[in-house]
Amino acid sequence: MPMKACNYNDARRGFLKKSAAMAALYLTPTTLVKAFAVDAFVPTPIAKEKLTITINGKLLHLEIDARSTILNLLREELAFTGTKKGCEMGQCGACTIHINGKRTKSCMQLAVANQNNNITTIEGLSTTEQLHPMQAAFLKHDAFQCGYCTSGQIMSAVACVREGQAKTRDSIKAFMDTNICRCGAYQNIVDAIEEVAKTGTKI
């Protein structure tokens, strides 16, 4: 019995030594490769572009990341956070702004494509003294619930009236179809737009 126990222990030790050696051989190349990759890694410089742009009436001269969308530039660099980041696929309309007076989904536009353009965000609609008529109508008709989509809804609503697409409730619905309200305040939104359109207020 003692002899067998000794042989068993020797065999077990030999097996563990071989296993450890194999593990070391297996792991060492990966470790070396990783170490080499870390030492050799050189960050690629971010391409910068100069951009002259007017935002809410203010002329700006910027140097920006060439990959940035106008949405990211507005929110993350310039603190115009009224423009909301939603799907980032051009589907929900939460990021709607006006570029040269036309409604645009800012998540789908590279900032560098807007050289010398005139941008209006939700912050640029009202003054410190008075709400924009469309903002006032949204409040009056309770045309929002959680409010996340509201800035985009209002920007589209203003464009709807300006472009003469608010002649009927059906035409309003068709124009506003690209703006999603997850809370379902659609009827109230149409009410607000219809009222502003009927007053003939220049917006």
N, C-alpha and C positions, 0 to 999 in steps of 0.2 A: 504493500500500500504506500509507504513513504516514497518508494522509487517512482511509482506511477504519479503521485502528487507532484513530485519534483519535475518529471517530464511534462506534465500538464502546465505547470507554472512557467517552465522555460518556453514551451510552445506559445503560451499566451503572451509572454513578453516579446517574443520574436514577432508575433503577429502585430502587436501594437507598434513596435518599432518600424516595421515595414509600412504600416498604415500611415504613420506620422511622416515617414520619408516621402511616400507617394503624395500625401496632401501638400507637403512643402514644395515638391516639384510642380504640382498642379497650380498652386497659388502664387508661387514666386513670379512667373512671367507676367501674370495679370497685374500684380503689385508694381512690378517694374514699369509696365506699360502705362499704368495710371500715373505713377510718379513722373514719368517722362512727359506725359500729356499735360500734366499740371505745370511743369517747368517750362515746357515749350509753348504753352498757350499765350497768344498775343491777341488782346481784344481788337476787333475790327473797329476803326474809328467811325462814329456815326456821321453820315453825310448831312451837312447843314446847307440850308438854302436861305437866301435873303428874300423877305416877303414884305411888300408894301400893301397895306390893306386898311380899309376904313371900317371900323366896327362901332355901330351905334353913334355915328357922326364923328368919331374920333379917328384921326389918321395915325396909323402905327407903322413903324419901321422895325421889323423883327428879323431874327435869325432863328430858324426853326429846323427841327428834325424833318428831313425830306419825306419820311414815311408817314408822318402824322396826318390824320384826317382833320378836317376843320372842326369836327366835334371834339376831338381830343385837345386840339389847340385851344378852343374856347374854354373847355371845362378845366383842363389840367394845367395849362400855362397861363391863361388870362383870367381865370376865376369867374367866367360867365356860366355859373352852374344852373341857371334857369333852364338852359338847354339840356334835356335829360338824355341819359344813355340807356337805351332800351335793348332792342334785339341786336343792334349793330349789323343788321343785314338788310336794312331798307324796308322792313315789313311793318313796323309798328307805328312809325310817325312821331314818336316821342321826341326825336331830335330835330324836328322841323324848324328851320330858320328861313329868312329871306336873303337871297343873294341877288343884288341888283333888282330888288322888288319882286322877284319870283320865289315862290316857296321851294325849298330844297331840303332833302334829307341829309343832314350834315354828316352822318356816319358813312355816307357813300361818296364823299368828296374829299380828295386830297387837299390839304391846305395850300400846297404850292400851286395848285391849279387856279387859285383865286387871286393871282397877282393883280393889284389895282382894283379889285372888286369892292363893292359896298355891301357890307353884312349888317343885317338887323336881327337881333335876338329878342327874346321876350323882355329882357331888361330895357331894350331901346324903344318899346312901344309907348310907355307912359312917361310922364314927367314926375318930378317930386311933388307937384301940387295936385295932379289930376290923373286918374286912371284913363287908359285908352277906352273908347266907347265899347269895344268888344270885351274887354276885361270887365267893365261895369255890367254889361249884359250877361256875362257868364255868372257873375255874382247874383244878379237879380233873379235869374232863372235856375239857380242852383245846378249849373251845368257841369258839375264835377262831384266826385266823392273822395277817393283817396288823394286825388290831385296830381298823381305822378305824370299822367299823360297831358295834363291841362295846358302846359306851355306850348306843346306841339299842336294841340287842338286849336288854341287861340291863334297861333301863327297861320295855320291852314285856314281858319275861319276868316281872318283878315284878308287873305289872298282870295278866298271864295267870293267875298263881296267886291273887292277891287277888280277882279277879273270878270265880273258880271255873271257869275255862276250861281247867284242866290235868288233867281227869279221865282223859283217854286221850291217847295219842300223836297220834291223828288230830285231836283237838280242840286240842291244843297247836300242831300244824302249821297248822291253820286260823287260829288267833288270831295266830300269828307271821308269817303270810303277807305282811303289809305291811312287814316288815323284810327288806331284801336283804343277803345276804352274798356278795360277789363271789368270795370264796375258797372258798365251798361248804362251810362248817362246819355245815350244817344238822342233821345227825344228832346231832352232839355237843351242839349247842344244845338240842335236844329232850331229850337224856339229862340235861343239867344241870337243866332245868326240871322234868322228871319226878321227879328225885331230891328236889328241894326240896319239890315238891307232896306227895310220899309221906311226908316227915318230919313234915308237919303244922306246920312252923315258922310262926309268925305273922310275916308280913312286910308 
